[in-house]
Amino acid sequence: MISVRINGKIVELEKPTPLLDYLEKLGVNARSVAVEHNGEIVPRTSFTRVTFRDGDQVEIVRMVGGGV
Protein backbone atom coordinates (compact mmCIF):
# COMPACT_ATOMS: atom_id res chain seq x y z
CA MET A 1 0.00 0.00 0.00
CA ILE A 2 1.05 3.56 -0.65
CA SER A 3 -0.26 6.80 0.82
CA VAL A 4 -0.84 9.82 -1.40
CA ARG A 5 -2.23 13.17 -0.28
CA ILE A 6 -4.88 14.16 -2.83
CA ASN A 7 -6.66 17.49 -2.39
CA GLY A 8 -5.55 17.55 1.24
CA LYS A 9 -6.76 14.05 2.14
CA ILE A 10 -4.68 10.92 2.55
CA VAL A 11 -5.67 8.30 -0.03
CA GLU A 12 -4.42 4.71 0.25
CA LEU A 13 -3.65 3.05 -3.07
CA GLU A 14 -2.67 -0.59 -3.58
CA LYS A 15 0.45 0.28 -5.59
CA PRO A 16 2.02 3.13 -7.56
CA THR A 17 -0.81 4.32 -9.78
CA PRO A 18 -0.70 6.20 -13.09
CA LEU A 19 -2.58 9.51 -13.02
CA LEU A 20 -4.83 8.51 -15.93
CA ASP A 21 -5.77 5.22 -14.20
CA TYR A 22 -6.67 7.13 -11.03
CA LEU A 23 -8.83 9.61 -12.95
CA GLU A 24 -10.56 6.76 -14.79
CA LYS A 25 -11.27 5.03 -11.46
CA LEU A 26 -12.95 8.25 -10.30
CA GLY A 27 -14.92 8.51 -13.54
CA VAL A 28 -13.30 11.85 -14.32
CA ASN A 29 -12.51 12.98 -17.87
CA ALA A 30 -8.81 13.91 -18.01
CA ARG A 31 -9.65 16.81 -20.34
CA SER A 32 -11.73 18.47 -17.64
CA VAL A 33 -9.11 18.69 -14.87
CA ALA A 34 -5.94 20.53 -13.96
CA VAL A 35 -3.37 18.60 -11.93
CA GLU A 36 -0.54 19.67 -9.65
CA HIS A 37 1.87 16.87 -8.70
CA ASN A 38 4.40 17.50 -5.92
CA GLY A 39 4.13 21.26 -6.35
CA GLU A 40 4.35 21.38 -10.13
CA ILE A 41 1.52 21.91 -12.61
CA VAL A 42 1.31 18.92 -14.96
CA PRO A 43 0.68 19.86 -18.59
CA ARG A 44 -2.15 17.76 -20.03
CA THR A 45 0.32 16.41 -22.59
CA SER A 46 2.34 14.92 -19.70
CA PHE A 47 -0.55 13.16 -17.90
CA THR A 48 0.64 9.82 -19.32
CA ARG A 49 4.04 10.26 -17.63
CA VAL A 50 2.77 10.85 -14.07
CA THR A 51 2.52 7.97 -11.62
CA PHE A 52 1.48 8.49 -8.01
CA ARG A 53 4.01 7.08 -5.54
CA ASP A 54 4.14 6.85 -1.77
CA GLY A 55 4.26 10.30 -0.17
CA ASP A 56 3.23 12.25 -3.28
CA GLN A 57 1.09 15.36 -2.91
CA VAL A 58 -1.50 15.97 -5.59
CA GLU A 59 -4.14 18.58 -6.29
CA ILE A 60 -6.83 17.80 -8.86
CA VAL A 61 -9.15 20.63 -9.87
CA ARG A 62 -12.18 20.13 -12.08
CA MET A 63 -13.04 22.72 -14.67
CA VAL A 64 -16.58 24.01 -14.29
CA GLY A 65 -18.33 25.81 -17.11
CA GLY A 66 -20.89 28.47 -16.68
CA GLY A 67 -21.21 32.17 -16.28
CA VAL A 68 -23.63 34.99 -16.46
Phi and psi restraints in degrees (value plus and minus 20) as a CYANA .aco file:
   2 ILE   PHI    -145.5  -105.5
   2 ILE   PSI     134.2   174.2
   3 SER   PHI    -133.8   -93.8
   3 SER   PSI     108.2   148.2
   4 VAL   PHI    -147.9  -107.9
   4 VAL   PSI     115.9   155.9
   5 ARG   PHI    -111.5   -71.5
   5 ARG   PSI      92.9   132.9
   6 ILE   PHI    -137.6   -97.6
   6 ILE   PSI     100.4   140.4
   7 ASN   PHI      30.9    70.9
   7 ASN   PSI      20.7    60.7
   8 GLY   PHI      65.9   105.9
   8 GLY   PSI     -25.7    14.3
   9 LYS   PHI    -134.3   -94.3
   9 LYS   PSI     121.2   161.2
  10 ILE   PHI     -94.7   -54.7
  10 ILE   PSI     107.3   147.3
  11 VAL   PHI    -139.6   -99.6
  11 VAL   PSI     108.7   148.7
  12 GLU   PHI    -113.1   -73.1
  12 GLU   PSI     106.0   146.0
  13 LEU   PHI    -138.3   -98.3
  13 LEU   PSI     129.6   169.6
  14 GLU   PHI     -83.7   -43.7
  14 GLU   PSI     -54.0   -14.0
  15 LYS   PHI    -179.8  -139.8
  15 LYS   PSI     151.5   191.5
  16 PRO   PHI     -71.7   -31.7
  16 PRO   PSI     113.2   153.2
  17 THR   PHI    -147.2  -107.2
  17 THR   PSI     105.4   145.4
  18 PRO   PHI     -80.8   -40.8
  18 PRO   PSI     121.9   161.9
  19 LEU   PHI     -71.3   -31.3
  19 LEU   PSI     -68.5   -28.5
  20 LEU   PHI     -83.6   -43.6
  20 LEU   PSI     -55.3   -15.3
  21 ASP   PHI     -85.6   -45.6
  21 ASP   PSI     -60.5   -20.5
  22 TYR   PHI     -84.4   -44.4
  22 TYR   PSI     -64.7   -24.7
  23 LEU   PHI     -82.6   -42.6
  23 LEU   PSI     -61.0   -21.0
  24 GLU   PHI     -82.5   -42.5
  24 GLU   PSI     -61.3   -21.3
  25 LYS   PHI     -79.5   -39.5
  25 LYS   PSI     -55.3   -15.3
  26 LEU   PHI    -100.3   -60.3
  26 LEU   PSI     -32.7     7.3
  27 GLY   PHI      57.1    97.1
  27 GLY   PSI       8.3    48.3
  28 VAL   PHI    -125.0   -85.0
  28 VAL   PSI     113.0   153.0
  29 ASN   PHI     -95.6   -55.6
  29 ASN   PSI     103.4   143.4
  30 ALA   PHI     -79.9   -39.9
  30 ALA   PSI     -44.5    -4.5
  31 ARG   PHI     -95.6   -55.6
  31 ARG   PSI     -30.4     9.6
  32 SER   PHI    -128.1   -88.1
  32 SER   PSI      -4.2    35.8
  33 VAL   PHI    -151.1  -111.1
  33 VAL   PSI     137.6   177.6
  34 ALA   PHI    -134.8   -94.8
  34 ALA   PSI     122.1   162.1
  35 VAL   PHI    -149.6  -109.6
  35 VAL   PSI     114.7   154.7
  36 GLU   PHI    -135.0   -95.0
  36 GLU   PSI     107.5   147.5
  37 HIS   PHI    -143.1  -103.1
  37 HIS   PSI      95.7   135.7
  38 ASN   PHI      31.0    71.0
  38 ASN   PSI      25.3    65.3
  39 GLY   PHI      65.7   105.7
  39 GLY   PSI     -20.1    19.9
  40 GLU   PHI    -141.8  -101.8
  40 GLU   PSI     113.6   153.6
  41 ILE   PHI     -85.7   -45.7
  41 ILE   PSI     113.6   153.6
  42 VAL   PHI    -118.5   -78.5
  42 VAL   PSI      96.3   136.3
  43 PRO   PHI     -82.0   -42.0
  43 PRO   PSI     122.9   162.9
  44 ARG   PHI     -74.0   -34.0
  44 ARG   PSI     -52.9   -12.9
  45 THR   PHI     -88.1   -48.1
  45 THR   PSI     -33.8     6.2
  46 SER   PHI    -124.5   -84.5
  46 SER   PSI     -16.9    23.1
  47 PHE   PHI     -74.3   -34.3
  47 PHE   PSI     -54.9   -14.9
  48 THR   PHI     -89.8   -49.8
  48 THR   PSI     -35.9     4.1
  49 ARG   PHI    -116.8   -76.8
  49 ARG   PSI     -24.1    15.9
  50 VAL   PHI    -117.4   -77.4
  50 VAL   PSI     107.6   147.6
  51 THR   PHI    -147.1  -107.1
  51 THR   PSI     109.4   149.4
  52 PHE   PHI     -94.4   -54.4
  52 PHE   PSI     111.6   151.6
  53 ARG   PHI    -146.7  -106.7
  53 ARG   PSI     145.3   185.3
  54 ASP   PHI     -72.2   -32.2
  54 ASP   PSI     110.0   150.0
  55 GLY   PHI      67.7   107.7
  55 GLY   PSI     -24.9    15.1
  56 ASP   PHI     -84.0   -44.0
  56 ASP   PSI     133.2   173.2
  57 GLN   PHI    -140.6  -100.6
  57 GLN   PSI     108.1   148.1
  58 VAL   PHI    -153.5  -113.5
  58 VAL   PSI     120.5   160.5
  59 GLU   PHI    -142.0  -102.0
  59 GLU   PSI     108.7   148.7
  60 ILE   PHI    -142.2  -102.2
  60 ILE   PSI     101.3   141.3
  61 VAL   PHI    -139.4   -99.4
  61 VAL   PSI     107.1   147.1
  62 ARG   PHI    -105.4   -65.4
  62 ARG   PSI     119.2   159.2
  63 MET   PHI     -99.9   -59.9
  63 MET   PSI     114.6   154.6
  64 VAL   PHI    -142.9  -102.9
  64 VAL   PSI     104.0   144.0
  65 GLY   PHI    -104.6   -64.6
  65 GLY   PSI     144.6   184.6
  66 GLY   PHI     122.0   162.0
  66 GLY   PSI    -190.9  -150.9
  67 GLY   PHI     127.3   167.3
  67 GLY   PSI    -196.6  -156.6
